[in-house]
Amino acid sequence: MSECQGHGAIKLESDFLADVWVPCKMCGGDRFDRETLTIEYNGANIADVLRMEVTRARDHFANIPPISRILQIMIDVGLGYIKLGQPA
């Protein structure tokens, strides 16, 4: 686990200015360590998958019906533009 605790960024707090988020130096904003990022499915690692929009992810996981079915529901309700790793 990197110093960002999986967020990909570190919050710099200030008493006088608004908080600022800067990319984590250890993971480069990918949220995972190098060893984890070596694992891929269809040419994409977990960081790549989390950057995918729901529509693209549905196509990427078309051969896995439980995943593609859930992603299709998101598309059907108009959420196809959201990135999978988008913070809530």
N, C-alpha and C positions, 0 to 999 in steps of 0.2 A: 504494500500500500504506500502510496506517495504521501508527501506532506500535506496535500490538499484533501486527504481522506476520501478520494474518489469524486470530488466535485470538478476537478480540472482547472480550478482557479482558487486563489487565496484572497480573502477579504482583508483589505487594509483599512483599519478603522481610524478615524480622526475625530477629535473633539470639536474642531472648528470647521471642517469640511465634510461633504458627503462621503460615505464609504465608497471605496473603489475596489473593484475586482480585477486582479491581474492574473494572467495565465501562470499555472504552476510550473516552476523551473524543472522539477523532476520528471513530470509526465508530458510536459509541453501542451497541456490542455486536453490530452487524449483520455484522461481519467484512469488509465491502467498502466501497469509497469510493462517494460519491454517484453518480458517473458509471456505475459498474457496476450500481448498484441501479436505474437507470432502465430497464434491459433487462428485459422481462417475457415470460413465456409463459403464456397463459391467465389473465392477471391476477395472476400471482405472480412476484416477482423472486427472485433466488437466495437471499436471506436468508429469504424466506417459505417457499421450498421446503425449505431446511435445517431449518426449524422444524416441518415436516410430519411426522406419524407415517407409517410405511410404508403403512398401510392407506389413508390419505387421499392419499398420493402416488401410489399405484397408480391410484386413481380420476382423479387430476389428469392423469396421463400415459397414460390408457387408449388414446389414439390413437397411441401410439408403442410397438408390440409388444415391441421388445427391452427397453425399460425396464420396461414393465408386467409382462413375463414374469419378470424378475429380482425385482421387488417381490412378485409373487405367490408365488414360491418362499420368500421371507422370511416371508410370511404363513402359508404352509403349514407351516413349521417352528416357528411360534409367536412370531415376532418382529414382528408387525404393530404392536405398541405402541411400538417404538423410533423415535425421531426420526432423520431422515436425517443431521442434522448433529451428532448426539450424539458427544461426545468419547470416544475409546476408552481 
